Amino acid sequence: MAAGGPGDHPLKDILHFNMHVFDSECDAIIRELSTYMSEDALYDSIDWFSTFSMTAAQLDEFKGTLSQKLMALKKSPTIAEGIQAGSEIARRTIIADCRVVSHGSP
């Protein structure tokens, strides 16, 4: 039985232990996917068993699948609104931070 440590599962290795599992691009896409969906949903959405011994061609196909999943999530109205809202919040935070720095703390 898996103990939940490094090497037990590729998803855990990437998200919790910041390990290099597939290639830097696949690992980065998986990390980005995890910002849009729960770890459980990400776990359930991928056939992880087939990833343990991939050829280069299978890795390219896997990367394409991950990229398509990420693009679909980003196009989702709910996610797109969240990204836009997050950008607006970040912009307002930067403006507020600049005001504090330029005017000093009250």
Secondary structure as GFF3:
##gff-version 3
##sequence-region A 1 106
A	DSSP	alpha_helix	10	15	.	.	.	ID=ss1
A	DSSP	alpha_helix	24	36	.	.	.	ID=ss2
A	DSSP	alpha_helix	39	45	.	.	.	ID=ss3
A	DSSP	three_ten_helix	48	51	.	.	.	ID=ss4
A	DSSP	alpha_helix	56	75	.	.	.	ID=ss5
A	DSSP	alpha_helix	77	103	.	.	.	ID=ss6
###
